[in-house]
Amino acid sequence: MKSLPPFHLAIPVHNLKEAQEFYGKLLNCQQGRSSNHWIDFNFFGHQLVVHLDDNIKTKSFNSVDGKDVPIPHFGLVLNWKDWQLMKEKLETSKLDFIIKPYVRFEGEVGEQATMFFLDPSGNALEFKAFKNIDQLFVN
């Protein structure tokens, strides 16, 4: 797979200190520039900016593999080993999962490990890993 440029994503949060704890400490994202209204994080090589917003809206859901997947959501595709390490860290932290870690589409094209959870402001994240990364974009 060729090298991809880093993405930039800006999301709303209702509390910057909670965002610092979650993204900085729990997910180990290095903090960059900041102000009283926003913070930049190095989200695994990508620029994630959390913006203070008191008007965060509710989420909706789509059914995937019999589970209610929150939309919108964002996250990462990790390699299998790193996904296992992240799963163990998040389980140890007593994080509440929206969808607990499991393997979906087992034995099929696109087999993947996945987990969904919320940040303190209710933004949904998905971390996943493909058994075969070449199937990332295969339908």
C-alpha positions as CSV (number, residue, x, y, z in Angstrom):
1,M,0.0,0.0,0.0
2,K,1.4,3.4,-0.9
3,S,2.0,6.1,1.7
4,L,-1.0,8.2,2.4
5,P,-1.0,11.9,3.4
6,P,-2.2,12.6,7.0
7,F,-5.9,13.5,7.3
8,H,-7.2,16.5,9.3
9,L,-10.3,16.0,11.3
10,A,-11.9,18.6,13.6
11,I,-14.5,17.4,16.1
12,P,-16.6,19.1,18.8
13,V,-16.0,18.4,22.5
14,H,-17.8,19.9,25.5
15,N,-14.7,19.9,27.8
16,L,-11.1,20.4,26.7
17,K,-9.6,19.0,30.0
18,E,-11.6,15.7,29.5
19,A,-10.4,15.6,25.8
20,Q,-6.8,16.1,27.0
21,E,-7.2,13.1,29.4
22,F,-8.9,10.9,26.8
23,Y,-6.8,11.6,23.7
24,G,-3.6,12.6,25.4
25,K,-3.4,10.1,28.2
26,L,-5.6,7.1,27.4
27,L,-4.9,7.0,23.6
28,N,-1.3,8.4,23.9
29,C,-1.8,11.1,21.3
30,Q,0.8,13.9,21.6
31,Q,-0.7,17.3,22.1
32,G,0.3,20.1,19.7
33,R,-0.8,23.7,19.5
34,S,-3.8,24.8,21.5
35,S,-5.9,27.7,22.7
36,N,-8.8,28.2,25.1
37,H,-11.1,26.8,22.5
38,W,-9.3,24.0,20.7
39,I,-6.4,21.5,21.0
40,D,-4.4,19.8,18.2
41,F,-3.5,16.1,18.7
42,N,-1.2,13.9,16.7
43,F,-3.8,11.1,16.2
44,F,-1.5,8.3,15.1
45,G,0.2,10.5,12.4
46,H,-3.0,12.4,11.6
47,Q,-4.1,15.9,12.8
48,L,-7.1,15.7,15.1
49,V,-8.4,19.0,16.4
50,V,-10.9,19.1,19.2
51,H,-13.0,22.3,19.3
52,L,-15.0,23.4,22.3
53,D,-18.7,23.3,21.4
54,D,-21.7,23.4,23.7
55,N,-24.0,22.4,20.9
56,I,-23.1,18.7,20.3
57,K,-25.9,16.8,18.6
58,T,-27.1,13.3,19.2
59,K,-26.0,10.4,17.1
60,S,-27.9,8.0,14.9
61,F,-27.1,4.3,14.2
62,N,-26.8,1.8,11.3
63,S,-27.1,-1.9,11.6
64,V,-23.8,-3.7,10.6
65,D,-23.3,-7.4,11.4
66,G,-26.3,-7.3,13.8
67,K,-24.8,-4.4,15.8
68,D,-25.9,-0.8,16.1
69,V,-22.9,1.2,14.6
70,P,-22.9,4.9,15.6
71,I,-22.8,7.4,12.8
72,P,-20.8,9.5,12.4
73,H,-17.7,7.8,13.8
74,F,-14.0,7.9,13.0
75,G,-10.9,5.9,14.0
76,L,-8.0,3.8,12.8
77,V,-7.2,0.7,10.9
78,L,-4.4,-0.8,13.0
79,N,-2.4,-3.9,12.3
80,W,-3.7,-7.0,14.1
81,K,-1.1,-7.0,16.8
82,D,-1.5,-3.3,17.6
83,W,-5.3,-3.7,17.7
84,Q,-4.9,-6.5,20.3
85,L,-2.6,-4.2,22.4
86,M,-5.1,-1.3,22.1
87,K,-8.0,-3.6,23.0
88,E,-6.1,-4.8,26.1
89,K,-5.3,-1.3,27.2
90,L,-8.8,0.0,26.8
91,E,-10.3,-3.0,28.6
92,T,-7.9,-2.5,31.4
93,S,-8.9,1.2,31.6
94,K,-12.5,0.1,32.3
95,L,-13.7,2.0,29.2
96,D,-17.3,1.5,28.3
97,F,-17.6,0.1,24.8
98,I,-20.5,0.9,22.5
99,I,-19.6,-2.3,20.7
100,K,-17.2,-4.6,22.6
101,P,-14.1,-5.9,20.8
102,Y,-14.9,-8.8,18.5
103,V,-14.2,-10.2,15.1
104,R,-16.8,-9.5,12.4
105,F,-17.3,-11.3,9.1
106,E,-15.3,-14.2,10.4
107,G,-14.0,-16.5,7.7
108,E,-15.3,-14.1,5.0
109,V,-13.7,-11.5,2.7
110,G,-13.1,-8.4,4.9
111,E,-12.7,-10.3,8.2
112,Q,-11.8,-7.7,10.8
113,A,-11.5,-7.1,14.5
114,T,-13.4,-4.1,15.6
115,M,-14.4,-2.1,18.7
116,F,-16.4,1.1,19.2
117,F,-16.3,3.5,22.1
118,L,-17.1,7.2,22.9
119,D,-14.8,10.0,23.9
120,P,-16.0,12.0,27.0
121,S,-18.0,14.3,24.6
122,G,-19.8,11.5,22.9
123,N,-17.8,11.4,19.7
124,A,-17.8,7.8,18.5
125,L,-14.5,6.1,17.6
126,E,-13.9,2.7,15.9
127,F,-10.5,1.0,16.0
128,K,-10.3,-2.0,13.6
129,A,-7.8,-4.4,12.1
130,F,-8.1,-6.6,9.0
131,K,-7.0,-10.2,9.0
132,N,-5.8,-9.4,5.5
133,I,-5.1,-5.7,5.0
134,D,-5.3,-6.2,1.2
135,Q,-9.1,-6.6,1.8
136,L,-9.5,-3.1,3.2
137,F,-11.2,-1.8,0.1
138,V,-12.5,-5.0,-1.4
139,N,-16.3,-5.3,-1.6
